[in-house]
Amino acid sequence: MPPVPPLDLLTVILIAAAGLFAGTQNALAGGGSFITFPALLLVGLNPLAANMTSTIAMFPSQATSAIAGRKLVADVGPLTFRQMFVISVIGGIAGAILLRITPPTFFERLVPWLVLFATSMFAWGAFRKQPLHAASSMPRWALVVTQTAISIYGGYFGGGIGFLMLAALTIAGQQIRAATATKNMLAMAMNAAATAIFAFSGLISWPAALALCAGGIGGGLLGSWLIFRLPPRAMRIFVVCVGAALTVYMFWR
């Protein structure tokens, strides 16, 4: 694995701008990783380093959103929230370890398929009709298997994770408001585990991570101001277009 390339001041400023855009995007419609991941690729990070750096950089703003909505968190069907939280942490650790032991060349070949899957999940989740009330339930074993698989994927790559969990939680019987808050807390749990492992990997571009983090926090504040001024549907369409372009580029390269 080549060392993480050094970054000059102008590149760091451009990365911070990408973080600002991603934070705004997350506040308005989700899918900020579709901005941060390609931005890090463009400045010279390899896909493995870009994935880990993006995960660490966006974790603080993600944690802030999760904690802010903690009062709406609820149990999920046959499982308590605490049980779901533990599953998410364990799955996040497993996914992060799996990523750490993945050969860089294999991960680079896998990335186009991961981006394609993430883009598809985002498009499906962004435009599907959201249930207003609890719709159905899921057997205990199925919920455990589903959340475990989602958590492992979240620790490994994580694109489209929010929509995967939101779909699973509403199918399990949660109302949309509770599902959104629960999803944010569980995503924070799995990404906290992954962040703790990635931080010691030696593959993190810390200047890029700090720039993305600062930009992401600013973007979150900007997004909260714009949320009543910009149509979320337009932002979702933009993210799908970015994801589609990134998918084509990753397969082409």
C-alpha positions in Angstrom: 0.0 0.0 0.0 1.6 3.3 -1.0 1.8 6.0 1.8 -1.0 8.5 2.1 0.0 11.4 -0.2 0.8 14.8 1.4 -1.7 17.6 0.6 -1.0 21.2 0.0 -3.0 24.1 1.5 -5.1 24.7 -1.6 -6.1 21.0 -1.8 -7.1 21.0 1.9 -9.3 24.1 1.2 -10.9 22.3 -1.7 -11.5 19.3 0.5 -13.1 21.5 3.1 -15.4 22.9 0.4 -16.4 19.3 -0.5 -17.1 18.7 3.2 -19.3 21.8 3.3 -21.2 20.5 0.3 -21.5 17.0 1.9 -22.7 18.3 5.2 -25.3 20.4 3.5 -26.3 17.4 1.4 -26.7 15.2 4.5 -28.9 17.8 6.2 -31.1 18.2 3.2 -31.4 14.7 1.7 -28.6 12.4 2.8 -25.9 10.9 0.7 -22.9 13.1 1.7 -20.5 10.2 1.2 -21.2 10.4 -2.5 -19.4 13.8 -2.4 -16.6 13.1 0.1 -15.5 9.7 -1.4 -14.9 10.9 -4.9 -13.4 14.2 -3.7 -10.7 12.2 -1.8 -10.1 10.0 -4.8 -9.6 13.1 -7.0 -6.9 14.5 -4.6 -4.9 11.3 -4.9 -6.0 9.0 -2.1 -6.5 5.3 -3.1 -10.0 3.9 -2.6 -9.1 2.2 0.7 -7.7 5.3 2.3 -10.5 7.5 0.8 -13.1 5.2 2.3 -11.5 5.2 5.8 -10.8 8.9 5.8 -14.4 9.7 4.7 -15.8 7.5 7.5 -13.7 9.2 10.2 -14.3 12.7 8.9 -18.1 12.6 8.8 -18.5 10.8 12.1 -18.7 13.9 14.3 -21.5 15.5 12.4 -23.3 12.1 12.3 -22.9 11.7 16.0 -24.3 15.2 16.6 -27.4 14.4 14.5 -27.9 11.1 16.3 -27.7 12.6 19.8 -30.0 15.4 18.9 -32.8 13.0 18.0 -32.2 10.5 20.8 -35.5 11.1 22.5 -37.3 9.6 19.6 -35.4 6.4 19.6 -37.5 3.3 20.3 -37.4 -0.5 20.5 -37.6 -2.4 17.2 -40.2 -5.0 17.0 -39.1 -8.0 19.1 -35.7 -6.5 20.0 -34.9 -3.7 22.4 -32.9 -0.7 21.2 -30.0 -1.8 23.4 -29.9 -5.1 21.7 -30.0 -3.4 18.3 -27.2 -1.1 19.4 -25.0 -4.0 20.5 -25.6 -5.8 17.2 -24.6 -2.6 15.3 -21.4 -2.2 17.3 -20.4 -5.8 16.7 -21.3 -5.6 13.0 -19.4 -2.4 12.6 -16.3 -3.9 14.2 -16.6 -7.0 12.0 -17.0 -4.8 8.8 -14.1 -2.6 9.7 -11.8 -5.5 10.4 -12.9 -7.1 7.2 -11.9 -3.9 5.4 -8.6 -3.8 7.1 -7.6 -7.3 5.9 -9.0 -6.8 2.4 -6.1 -6.6 -0.1 -6.0 -3.1 -1.6 -6.1 -4.4 -5.1 -9.2 -6.5 -4.4 -10.9 -3.6 -2.7 -10.2 -1.3 -5.7 -11.9 -3.9 -8.0 -14.8 -4.2 -5.6 -15.4 -0.4 -5.2 -17.3 0.0 -8.5 -19.8 -2.7 -7.4 -20.1 -1.1 -3.9 -20.8 2.3 -5.4 -23.3 0.8 -7.8 -25.1 -0.9 -4.9 -25.0 2.2 -2.7 -26.3 4.4 -5.6 -29.1 2.0 -6.2 -30.0 1.9 -2.5 -30.0 5.7 -2.3 -32.2 6.1 -5.3 -34.6 3.4 -4.0 -34.7 4.9 -0.5 -34.9 8.5 -1.6 -37.9 8.1 -3.9 -39.8 5.3 -2.3 -43.0 6.3 -0.5 -42.3 6.5 3.2 -44.9 4.9 5.5 -46.6 7.1 8.0 -47.4 4.4 10.4 -46.1 1.1 11.5 -46.8 -1.3 8.7 -45.7 -4.8 9.6 -43.4 -6.8 11.8 -40.3 -9.0 11.3 -39.4 -12.2 13.1 -36.7 -11.8 15.8 -34.2 -14.0 13.9 -34.8 -12.1 10.6 -34.3 -8.8 12.3 -31.0 -10.0 13.9 -29.7 -11.3 10.6 -30.8 -8.2 8.7 -29.2 -5.7 11.2 -26.1 -7.8 11.4 -25.6 -7.8 7.7 -26.3 -4.0 7.4 -23.9 -3.3 10.2 -21.1 -5.3 8.6 -21.7 -3.5 5.3 -21.7 -0.2 7.3 -18.4 -0.9 8.8 -16.9 -2.0 5.5 -18.2 0.7 3.1 -21.5 2.2 4.3 -22.8 3.9 1.2 -26.6 3.9 1.2 -26.6 2.5 4.8 -29.3 5.0 6.0 -31.8 3.9 3.5 -31.1 0.2 4.1 -31.8 0.7 7.8 -34.7 2.9 7.4 -36.4 0.3 5.2 -35.6 -2.5 7.7 -36.8 -0.5 10.7 -40.1 0.4 9.1 -40.7 -3.1 7.9 -40.0 -4.2 11.5 -42.8 -2.0 12.7 -41.4 1.4 13.6 -43.1 4.6 12.6 -41.1 6.8 10.3 -40.0 9.4 12.9 -38.8 6.8 15.4 -37.2 4.8 12.6 -35.2 7.9 11.5 -34.0 8.6 15.0 -33.2 4.9 15.7 -31.4 4.7 12.3 -29.2 7.6 13.2 -28.2 6.2 16.5 -27.5 2.7 15.1 -25.4 4.2 12.2 -23.5 6.2 14.8 -22.8 3.0 16.8 -21.4 1.0 13.8 -19.4 4.0 12.5 -18.0 4.7 16.0 -16.6 1.1 16.0 -15.2 1.5 12.5 -13.7 4.9 13.3 -11.9 3.5 16.3 -10.3 0.8 14.1 -9.6 2.9 11.1 -7.9 5.6 13.2 -4.9 3.3 13.9 -4.7 1.9 10.3 -2.0 4.3 9.1 -4.1 4.9 6.0 -5.9 8.1 7.2 -5.1 11.4 5.6 -5.6 13.5 8.8 -5.4 16.9 7.0 -8.1 15.7 4.6 -10.2 14.3 7.5 -10.0 17.5 9.6 -10.8 19.6 6.5 -13.8 17.4 5.7 -15.0 17.4 9.3 -14.8 21.2 9.6 -16.6 21.6 6.3 -19.2 19.0 7.2 -20.0 20.8 10.5 -20.4 24.1 8.6 -22.5 22.3 5.9 -24.8 20.9 8.6 -25.5 24.4 9.9 -26.0 25.7 6.3 -28.3 22.8 5.5 -30.5 23.5 8.5 -30.9 27.0 7.1 -31.5 25.9 3.6 -33.9 23.0 4.5 -36.9 25.2 4.1 -35.5 27.0 1.0 -34.4 24.2 -1.4 -36.4 21.3 -2.7 -35.0 18.1 -1.2 -36.1 16.2 -4.3 -33.7 18.2 -6.4 -30.9 17.4 -4.0 -31.7 13.7 -4.1 -31.7 13.8 -7.9 -28.3 15.5 -7.8 -26.9 12.8 -5.4 -28.2 10.0 -7.7 -26.5 11.7 -10.7 -23.2 12.0 -8.8 -23.4 8.3 -7.7 -24.2 7.2 -11.3 -21.3 9.2 -12.7 -19.0 7.9 -10.0 -20.1 4.3 -10.8 -19.4 4.8 -14.5 -16.0 6.4 -13.7 -15.0 3.6 -11.3 -15.9 0.9 -13.8 -14.1 2.8 -16.6 -10.9 3.4 -14.8 
